Amino acid sequence: QVQLVESGGGLVQPGGSLRLSCVASVSIASFNHMAWFRQTPGMQRELVAKITNGGSTLIPRPVKGRFTISRDVAKRTVSLQMNSLKPEDTAVYYCYGYSEGEYWGQGTQVTVSS
């Protein structure tokens, strides 16, 4: 029974910051890698950050320099720090983990608007 529970979404003004958290029901070391994705009805699912079990991170160009991913093994938590938010960052953000299968969080809404 693997669960990923996300929190931290909400409404923020352009230029603001938001921190999303994903708490796993199992050790996050159980996953080969974990990631954050985002999606809107008019867009394909988009990777915004990835972290491997070895600690390597990948931040795609659209959010590079603004988003960072980190983990806290003791708290079984993977976080996404989002700075300098833009209206185009508005989306539902999903936590993801891979280990002999795919696991997804329920999603949390992030709205960037003035």
Secondary structure as UniProt FT lines:
FT   STRAND          4..7
FT   STRAND          10..12
FT   TURN            14..15
FT   STRAND          18..24
FT   HELIX           28..30
FT   STRAND          33..39
FT   TURN            41..42
FT   STRAND          46..52
FT   TURN            53..54
FT   STRAND          57..58
FT   TURN            61..66
FT   STRAND          67..72
FT   TURN            73..76
FT   STRAND          77..82
FT   HELIX           87..89
FT   STRAND          91..98
FT   STRAND          102..104
FT   STRAND          108..112
//
